[in-house]
Amino acid sequence: MSLQALERYNTAESGVYASPLRLLAMEVWDQCNQRGTYCSLITGQEKEEVAFSQHTACTVEVSASRPVSCVLYKRARIPHSHA
């Protein structure tokens, strides 16, 4: 995920960051809130709703279904096995 994409996400009116891994969603959630962008976190294990939040960092299986102005979707890269 590029820094440019994350900057666009942070400056958008609303957004969803969907990650295949909980740790990546938590990292984006933490960075957003440190920058002053109210962001909630929703994963299969955790739910941290931030008051007045228009941004959500989540794992793909629980991604938000509300209309937003920016969506970032992080793909997982699976190493190819040469058996």
C-alpha positions, 0 to 999 in steps of 0.5 A: 500500500503506497503512502499516497493511497494512505494519505488519500484515505486520511484526507477523504471525507469517509473511508474504509481500509480492508486488510487480510490481517488484523495487525495491518488493520490495527496499524492503519487504525493507530496511524489514523488516530495519531494523525487526528483522523477519527478511525474505528477498528473492526476485526473478527476479534476486536471492535473499537468504535471511535466517536464521530468516526467516518473512517474504519480500519477492518479485516476483509471478513467484517468490512463495512457496508456503508457508503464511503468516499474512499476504499483501500483494499489490501491484498494478501501475497501468498508465496508460490511454492515450488514443490 
